[in-house]
Amino acid sequence: MIEWSLSVPQDVTPVRIDKYLSIAMTDAAEQVYSRSAISVLLEDGKVLLNGKTAGKSDKVRGGDRIAITVPDPQPLEAIPQEIPLDIVYEDAHLLVVNKPQGMVVHPAAGNPDGTLVNALLAHCKDSLSGINGVLRPGIVHRIDKDTSGLLIVAKTNDSHLGLAEQIKEHSFLREYEAVVIGHLKQPTGTVNAPIGRDPKDRKRMAIISINSKPAVTHYEVLEEFQGYSHVKFRLETGRTHQIRVHMSSLGHAIVGDPVYAPKNAETFQLNGQCLHAKKIGFIHPITKEHLVFDSALPAHFNDLLRKLRNKNQ
């Protein structure tokens, strides 16, 4: 159990307590507390405002005192679940899966089940590498919940280590496609800008020079429409939200991106960013065979392309 006491600075403009705490608690703990997590604490009576139990709609003002009690987290355990998988390739050492948009890769707070890992545990039984622990067995690399496309899963520790080394050496082929807002100045190019946690909002990533890692994205415009572009990307590095952050930095955020696209941007009723991990290539860590896999664009992606082509006519 964690207990905190916070003093609200005098210059704070009155703001809802759930919104204020989602920022203040994150800054204090150096981990992300979502507004939904804060709401649970408020509903459970774990937050006191000036000595009284606070409600979600209460507002904090300069000089207020807030006391928070955060219960110890319940241990998560990934359980096997019979969830259909689109398996592109499988052998005794690894498999390549085509993940649908909307599926979380591994269990975490807020997503305890229904993830790719839950499905893998049912499919592979005990044949998954244990290097990343019980919540991420077999997971060598990840893609966002709302990004669709190809992922490699390691069944053995030897294959996991071999794949991880290729990612580290940047010899791992990863190509994505997306629809972005606007037209890029050049048909091809490279964004070379380091990415780290946004110091102002820890749920976002940002291009920053301190506490960041190198990030390189190569792009090629495939097709242009009225106000939008279909773009292919090749990753030289694999940072969290890399393509999304790099394209947003150029003023060409990915269509449907709930985090990095402008607030008034057209989403075309997509359930998240229109980004697909289309191609993946690597040296098989055990057989040493060069393998390349390509996946078709999903229905929501093709539907958007069709709408944009119709607008051009």
C-alpha positions as CSV (number, residue, x, y, z in Angstrom):
1,M,0.0,0.0,0.0
2,I,1.2,3.5,-0.9
3,E,0.1,6.6,0.9
4,W,0.7,10.1,-0.6
5,S,0.0,13.6,0.6
6,L,0.0,16.3,-2.1
7,S,-0.2,20.1,-1.7
8,V,-1.8,21.9,-4.6
9,P,0.3,24.9,-5.7
10,Q,-1.3,28.3,-5.1
11,D,-1.2,29.2,-8.9
12,V,-3.3,26.2,-10.0
13,T,-6.5,27.1,-11.8
14,P,-9.5,25.2,-10.4
15,V,-9.7,21.8,-12.2
16,R,-11.5,18.5,-11.7
17,I,-9.6,16.3,-9.2
18,D,-9.4,13.3,-11.5
19,K,-7.7,15.3,-14.2
20,Y,-5.4,17.0,-11.7
21,L,-4.3,13.7,-10.1
22,S,-3.7,12.0,-13.4
23,I,-0.9,14.5,-13.9
24,A,0.2,15.1,-10.3
25,M,0.4,11.4,-9.4
26,T,2.3,10.5,-12.6
27,D,4.9,13.2,-11.9
28,A,5.3,12.0,-8.3
29,A,5.5,8.3,-9.1
30,E,7.2,8.4,-12.5
31,Q,4.6,6.0,-13.9
32,V,1.4,6.6,-15.7
33,Y,-1.8,6.9,-13.7
34,S,-4.7,7.1,-16.2
35,R,-7.9,9.1,-15.4
36,S,-9.8,5.7,-15.3
37,A,-7.4,4.4,-12.6
38,I,-7.8,7.7,-10.6
39,S,-11.6,7.3,-10.9
40,V,-11.4,3.8,-9.3
41,L,-9.5,5.3,-6.4
42,L,-12.1,8.1,-6.0
43,E,-15.0,5.6,-6.2
44,D,-13.4,3.4,-3.6
45,G,-13.0,6.4,-1.2
46,K,-9.2,6.3,-1.4
47,V,-8.8,10.0,-2.0
48,L,-9.3,12.7,0.6
49,L,-9.6,16.4,-0.3
50,N,-8.9,18.7,2.7
51,G,-9.7,15.8,5.0
52,K,-13.0,14.7,3.4
53,T,-13.7,11.9,0.9
54,A,-13.5,13.3,-2.6
55,G,-15.8,12.7,-5.5
56,K,-14.8,12.6,-9.2
57,S,-16.4,15.9,-10.0
58,D,-14.9,17.8,-7.1
59,K,-12.5,20.6,-8.0
60,V,-9.1,21.3,-6.5
61,R,-7.8,24.8,-6.0
62,G,-4.6,26.4,-5.0
63,G,-3.7,25.5,-1.4
64,D,-5.8,22.4,-1.2
65,R,-4.4,19.2,0.5
66,I,-5.0,15.8,-1.1
67,A,-4.3,12.5,0.6
68,I,-4.3,9.3,-1.5
69,T,-4.1,5.7,-0.6
70,V,-3.1,3.3,-3.4
71,P,-3.7,-0.4,-2.6
72,D,-1.0,-2.9,-3.4
73,P,-1.5,-4.1,-7.0
74,Q,-3.0,-7.5,-7.5
75,P,-0.6,-9.9,-9.2
76,L,-1.4,-10.5,-12.8
77,E,-1.3,-14.0,-14.3
78,A,-1.6,-14.6,-18.0
79,I,-4.1,-17.5,-18.5
80,P,-4.7,-19.5,-21.7
81,Q,-7.7,-18.4,-23.7
82,E,-9.1,-19.9,-26.9
83,I,-8.9,-16.9,-29.1
84,P,-8.5,-17.3,-32.9
85,L,-5.1,-16.5,-34.3
86,D,-4.1,-15.6,-37.8
87,I,-0.8,-17.6,-38.0
88,V,1.3,-16.8,-41.0
89,Y,4.2,-19.1,-40.2
90,E,5.0,-21.6,-37.5
91,D,7.7,-24.2,-36.7
92,A,9.2,-25.7,-33.5
93,H,11.2,-22.5,-32.8
94,L,8.9,-19.5,-33.6
95,L,5.8,-18.3,-35.2
96,V,4.7,-15.2,-37.1
97,V,1.2,-13.8,-36.2
98,N,-0.9,-11.3,-38.1
99,K,-2.4,-9.3,-35.2
100,P,-5.8,-7.6,-35.7
101,Q,-6.4,-3.9,-34.9
102,G,-7.7,-3.6,-31.3
103,M,-5.9,-6.6,-29.8
104,V,-3.5,-5.8,-26.9
105,V,-0.2,-7.8,-27.2
106,H,0.2,-8.8,-23.5
107,P,-1.7,-8.5,-20.2
108,A,-1.3,-5.3,-18.2
109,A,-3.4,-3.2,-15.8
110,G,-6.7,-2.5,-17.6
111,N,-6.2,-5.4,-20.0
112,P,-5.8,-8.5,-17.9
113,D,-7.0,-10.9,-20.6
114,G,-8.2,-11.2,-24.2
115,T,-4.6,-10.4,-25.3
116,L,-2.4,-12.0,-27.9
117,V,-0.4,-13.6,-25.1
118,N,-3.6,-15.3,-23.7
119,A,-4.3,-16.7,-27.2
120,L,-0.7,-17.8,-27.6
121,L,-0.7,-19.7,-24.3
122,A,-3.7,-21.7,-25.5
123,H,-2.2,-22.4,-28.9
124,C,1.4,-23.1,-27.9
125,K,0.8,-24.6,-24.4
126,D,4.2,-24.6,-22.7
127,S,6.2,-23.9,-25.8
128,L,6.9,-20.2,-25.4
129,S,10.2,-18.6,-24.4
130,G,10.4,-17.4,-20.8
131,I,12.9,-14.6,-21.2
132,N,10.3,-11.8,-20.8
133,G,8.6,-13.4,-17.8
134,V,5.1,-14.8,-17.2
135,L,3.2,-11.8,-18.6
136,R,5.1,-11.6,-21.9
137,P,6.1,-15.1,-22.8
138,G,7.5,-15.4,-26.3
139,I,7.1,-11.6,-27.0
140,V,10.2,-10.4,-28.8
141,H,8.8,-7.1,-30.0
142,R,5.4,-5.3,-29.8
143,I,3.1,-3.2,-31.8
144,D,0.4,-0.9,-30.4
145,K,-3.1,-2.2,-29.6
146,D,-4.6,-0.2,-32.5
147,T,-1.8,-1.1,-35.0
148,S,-2.5,-4.2,-37.0
149,G,0.0,-6.5,-38.6
150,L,2.9,-8.9,-38.3
151,L,4.6,-10.0,-35.0
152,I,7.3,-12.7,-34.4
153,V,6.8,-14.9,-31.3
154,A,9.6,-17.0,-29.9
155,K,8.9,-20.5,-28.7
156,T,12.3,-21.2,-27.2
157,N,14.9,-19.1,-25.4
158,D,17.5,-19.7,-28.0
159,S,15.3,-18.4,-30.8
160,H,14.3,-15.4,-28.6
161,L,17.9,-14.4,-28.0
162,G,18.7,-14.8,-31.7
163,L,15.8,-12.6,-32.8
164,A,16.5,-10.0,-30.1
165,E,20.1,-9.7,-31.3
166,Q,19.0,-9.0,-34.9
167,I,16.7,-6.3,-33.6
168,K,19.6,-4.8,-31.6
169,E,21.8,-4.8,-34.7
170,H,19.1,-3.3,-36.9
171,S,19.2,-6.2,-39.3
172,F,15.6,-7.0,-38.7
173,L,13.3,-5.9,-41.6
174,R,10.1,-4.1,-40.6
175,E,8.0,-2.3,-43.1
176,Y,4.7,-0.5,-42.3
177,E,2.1,1.3,-44.3
178,A,-0.2,4.1,-43.1
179,V,-2.5,6.9,-44.3
180,V,-1.3,10.3,-43.1
181,I,-2.8,13.7,-43.1
182,G,-1.6,16.0,-45.9
183,H,1.2,15.7,-48.5
184,L,4.9,15.3,-47.7
185,K,7.3,17.8,-49.2
186,Q,9.4,15.0,-50.7
187,P,8.3,11.6,-52.1
188,T,11.0,9.8,-50.0
189,G,12.9,10.8,-47.0
190,T,14.3,9.9,-43.5
191,V,13.4,11.2,-40.1
192,N,16.3,10.9,-37.7
193,A,15.2,12.2,-34.3
194,P,15.5,10.7,-30.8
195,I,12.4,9.6,-29.0
196,G,11.7,9.5,-25.2
197,R,8.9,9.8,-22.8
198,D,7.1,13.2,-23.1
199,P,8.1,15.1,-19.9
200,K,4.8,17.0,-19.9
201,D,2.6,13.9,-20.5
202,R,4.0,10.5,-19.6
203,K,1.4,8.7,-21.7
204,R,2.9,10.2,-24.8
205,M,6.3,9.9,-26.5
206,A,8.1,12.9,-27.9
207,I,11.2,14.0,-29.8
208,I,13.5,15.1,-27.0
209,S,17.3,15.2,-26.5
210,I,17.5,14.1,-22.9
211,N,16.5,10.7,-21.6
212,S,15.8,9.5,-25.2
213,K,17.0,6.9,-27.6
214,P,18.0,7.2,-31.3
215,A,15.1,6.7,-33.7
216,V,15.3,6.5,-37.5
217,T,12.3,6.1,-39.9
218,H,12.6,5.9,-43.7
219,Y,9.4,6.8,-45.7
220,E,8.2,6.6,-49.2
221,V,4.9,8.0,-50.5
222,L,2.9,5.4,-52.4
223,E,-0.2,7.4,-53.4
224,E,-1.6,10.9,-52.8
225,F,-5.2,11.9,-52.3
226,Q,-7.1,15.1,-51.6
227,G,-5.5,16.1,-48.3
228,Y,-4.1,12.7,-47.5
229,S,-1.2,10.3,-48.4
230,H,-0.6,6.6,-48.4
231,V,2.9,6.1,-47.1
232,K,5.3,3.1,-46.6
233,F,7.8,3.1,-43.8
234,R,10.9,1.1,-43.0
235,L,12.1,1.2,-39.4
236,E,15.8,1.3,-38.7
237,T,15.0,1.4,-35.0
238,G,11.9,0.3,-33.0
239,R,11.0,2.9,-30.4
240,T,7.6,3.1,-28.8
241,H,5.2,5.0,-31.1
242,Q,8.1,5.7,-33.4
243,I,6.2,6.2,-36.7
244,R,3.4,8.0,-35.0
245,V,5.7,10.5,-33.3
246,H,8.0,11.1,-36.3
247,M,5.1,11.7,-38.7
248,S,3.3,14.0,-36.2
249,S,6.6,16.0,-35.9
250,L,6.5,16.6,-39.6
251,G,2.9,17.8,-39.4
252,H,1.5,14.6,-41.1
253,A,0.0,12.6,-38.2
254,I,-1.5,9.2,-39.0
255,V,-5.2,9.3,-39.7
256,G,-7.3,8.1,-36.7
257,D,-4.4,8.5,-34.2
258,P,-6.1,9.3,-30.9
259,V,-2.9,10.6,-29.3
260,Y,-0.8,12.5,-31.9
261,A,-3.3,13.7,-34.5
262,P,-4.8,17.2,-34.2
263,K,-8.0,17.2,-32.1
264,N,-10.1,18.4,-35.0
265,A,-8.7,15.9,-37.5
266,E,-11.1,13.6,-39.4
267,T,-11.0,10.0,-38.0
268,F,-13.2,8.4,-40.7
269,Q,-14.8,6.5,-37.8
270,L,-11.6,4.3,-37.4
271,N,-10.9,2.6,-34.2
272,G,-7.4,4.0,-33.8
273,Q,-4.6,4.9,-36.1
274,C,-4.5,3.6,-39.7
275,L,-1.2,1.9,-39.4
276,H,-0.3,-1.7,-40.5
277,A,2.9,-3.7,-39.9
278,K,2.9,-5.1,-43.4
279,K,6.3,-6.9,-43.9
280,I,8.8,-8.5,-41.7
281,G,12.1,-10.2,-42.5
282,F,14.8,-11.9,-40.5
283,I,17.3,-14.7,-40.4
284,H,15.8,-17.7,-38.7
285,P,17.9,-17.9,-35.5
286,I,18.1,-21.7,-35.6
287,T,18.0,-22.8,-39.2
288,K,19.7,-19.6,-40.5
289,E,17.2,-19.4,-43.4
290,H,16.3,-15.9,-44.6
291,L,12.5,-15.5,-44.1
292,V,10.3,-12.6,-45.3
293,F,6.6,-12.4,-44.7
294,D,4.1,-9.9,-46.2
295,S,0.5,-9.4,-45.0
296,A,-2.4,-8.0,-46.9
297,L,-3.8,-4.6,-45.8
298,P,-6.8,-5.1,-43.4
299,A,-10.4,-4.3,-44.4
300,H,-10.5,-1.0,-42.4
301,F,-7.3,0.2,-44.2
302,N,-8.6,-0.7,-47.7
303,D,-12.0,0.9,-46.9
304,L,-10.2,4.2,-46.1
305,L,-8.2,4.0,-49.3
306,R,-11.4,3.5,-51.3
307,K,-13.1,6.5,-49.6
308,L,-10.1,8.7,-50.4
309,R,-9.9,7.5,-54.0
310,N,-13.6,8.3,-54.5
311,K,-13.1,11.8,-53.1
312,N,-10.5,12.4,-55.8
313,Q,-12.9,11.6,-58.6
